[in-house]
Amino acid sequence: MEIKHVEKAGRGGFVIRDEAGKRLAEMTYTVAGTTAIIIDHTGVDDSLRGQHVGEGSIPTYFLAK
């Protein structure tokens, strides 16, 4: 599994892909000042629904940075 982060001009996003390159989950955000972000979109593949991927994996990765 690969997690990719892209950030540009106060906006950013994360994408999780499986070994075959299939997009499994995504999250986009906007930077709001120096201490906050606004998560404006999350999405997961149907195969991951109900596993809380949008709540856990990507935000946890972001907070660890």
VMD Tcl script that draws the C-alpha trace (Angstrom):
set ca {
  {0.00 0.00 0.00}
  {1.23 3.49 -0.86}
  {0.17 6.80 0.71}
  {0.95 9.87 -1.38}
  {0.70 13.46 -0.13}
  {0.50 16.49 -2.43}
  {0.43 20.08 -1.17}
  {0.31 23.34 -3.11}
  {-0.79 26.90 -2.33}
  {-2.61 26.17 0.92}
  {-4.42 23.06 -0.33}
  {-3.46 19.43 -0.27}
  {-4.53 15.87 -0.43}
  {-3.67 12.28 0.36}
  {-4.28 9.22 -1.76}
  {-3.90 5.59 -0.71}
  {-3.26 3.10 -3.53}
  {-2.92 -0.66 -3.38}
  {-0.01 -2.65 -4.84}
  {-1.67 -2.65 -8.28}
  {-2.05 1.14 -8.23}
  {-5.81 1.13 -7.62}
  {-7.02 4.18 -5.68}
  {-8.45 2.94 -2.38}
  {-8.95 6.16 -0.41}
  {-8.48 9.90 -0.67}
  {-8.74 13.01 1.44}
  {-8.38 16.66 0.44}
  {-7.89 19.64 2.73}
  {-7.39 23.39 2.90}
  {-4.92 25.02 5.30}
  {-6.76 27.39 7.66}
  {-4.20 29.62 9.33}
  {-1.12 28.28 11.09}
  {-2.76 25.77 13.41}
  {-5.67 24.20 11.56}
  {-6.77 22.43 8.40}
  {-10.24 21.91 6.96}
  {-10.81 18.42 5.58}
  {-13.21 19.08 2.72}
  {-13.44 15.66 1.09}
  {-12.90 12.01 1.97}
  {-13.61 9.03 -0.19}
  {-12.98 5.30 -0.01}
  {-13.35 2.42 -2.42}
  {-16.42 0.26 -1.84}
  {-14.14 -2.57 -0.70}
  {-13.10 -0.46 2.33}
  {-16.49 0.92 3.36}
  {-17.23 0.48 7.06}
  {-13.55 0.12 8.01}
  {-13.09 3.80 9.05}
  {-10.25 4.37 6.58}
  {-11.32 8.00 6.03}
  {-11.27 8.62 9.77}
  {-8.06 6.82 10.63}
  {-5.37 6.04 8.09}
  {-5.00 9.32 6.25}
  {-5.51 11.77 9.14}
  {-3.17 9.72 11.32}
  {-0.53 9.88 8.60}
  {-0.99 13.66 8.31}
  {-0.75 14.26 12.06}
  {2.46 12.23 12.26}
  {4.21 14.67 9.88}
}
mol new
graphics top color blue
foreach p $ca { graphics top sphere $p radius 0.5 }
foreach p [lrange $ca 0 end-1] q [lrange $ca 1 end] { graphics top cylinder $p $q radius 0.2 }
display resetview
